[in-house]
Amino acid sequence: MQVYKAFFKVIQKNRGQILIYLVVFMVLALLLTNTYNPPQNTDFSKVKVNIAFINDDADSLLVDGLKTYLGENANLVDLPDEPQKLQDALFFREVEYILRVPAGFTEAMLSGQDVQLEKTTVPDSTSNIYMDLLINKYLNTAQTYTTYMPGLSQADLTQYVDKDLAEQSEVTMISNGSHSANAEKSGYYFNYLSYSMFAILILGVCSVMLVFNNTDLKRRNLCSPIRSANMNLQMILGNLSFAILTWLVLISASFIMYGSFMFTTTGLLLLLNSFVFTLAALSISYLIGNIVKSRGAMSAVANVFALGTSFISGVFVPQELLGDNVLTIASFTPTYWYIKANNEIAAAVSYNADNLQSIFTSMVLVLAFGVAVLGVTLVLIKQRRVEA
């Protein structure tokens, strides 16, 4: 196993650069964990809107019923009927909705005519839509009774309307499970892992390939008693061992920070996804290692490739904040599909056929990238051997 031992001797010589990216990753992971804030509770809660109710019609039971109904669902604010003061109240958000009942409202409603109420609202506000729904609900119910039961007194009409509107539907929120804060934290952790994984593998593999691709050394190896197939097998084992060792080191902190959570379905899927990405990153690193010709180029490629794919794929900037053109370009990198799968895993409360299919599809695409790049690398190596 001379080649295998030589592989790790070269890695040992370049441990300084590799440790830099390892330390950067660990610091980012710790900072991220300590600064993480759990998402706010998104359960529904009823909020009353401040409104002003101005009656230009004669006092009637129907108008009083409308005002009472709105008072149960909104906050009625007393304001003087002066245009300037009403506009100031709306501008400073003392009220968000001003409703004016026009003269002749009661008579028109009882006779079955269409009635138009006057309103002044905050433009494009949700309170505007909400109050319109409440008012229309009351008026439509009253109009139904006046249409099909003509001759009703105001007292009977308001009584029937109030009884109908008092009916409530019971709503039960069903959840398939609770979303753990560790899911969000570990999702961010494994997203950042891709940056360090790429950088470390590119630096490690390239440093070894620069040595073994040296023309003089390559010729001496060809004259050695070790068969070429045996030499290649040891090189493959060395690359795989280095990649798996790097993966184990990078994921080790997750077991310390998240403990038993890493043995849940979410944790195991994150680990599997990161391992698949490691194989794809190794394949790309092996291709780069057979292309670069100097140590300066090796460091430049490691920084540009690791940082570049991280920025456009959603490692440092969430994918939902990136533009469509950027995401289209990023989809041609394995990092994009790795981050996509991570986000889906971290966001899932429970797992079913649909979300598991999407997650495993992304993993297969990452693996496909690795296989395709490995095929290109093997063709390149064979071509160079023939030319030599």
Buried (B, 14 or more C-beta within 10 A) or exposed (E): EEBBEBBBEBBEEBEEBBEBBBEBBBEBBEEBBEEEEEEEEEEEEEEEBBBBBBBEBEEBBBBEBBBEBBEEBBEBBEBEEEEEEBEEBBEEEBBBBBBBBBEBBBBBBBEEEEBEBEBBBBEEBEBBEBBBEBBEBBBEBBBEBBEEEEEBEBEEBBBBBBEBBEEEEEEEEEEEEEBBBBBBBBBBBBBBBBBBBBBBBBBBBBBBBBBBBEEEEBEEBEEEEEEEEEBEBBBEBBBEBBBBEBBEBBBEBBBEBBEEBBEBEBBEBBBBBBBBBBBBBBBBBBBBBBBBEEBEBBBEBBBEBBBBBBBBBBBEEEBEEBEEEBBEBBEEBBBBBBBBBBBBBBEBEEBEEEBBEBBBEBBEBBBEBBEBBBEEBEEEBEEEEEEE
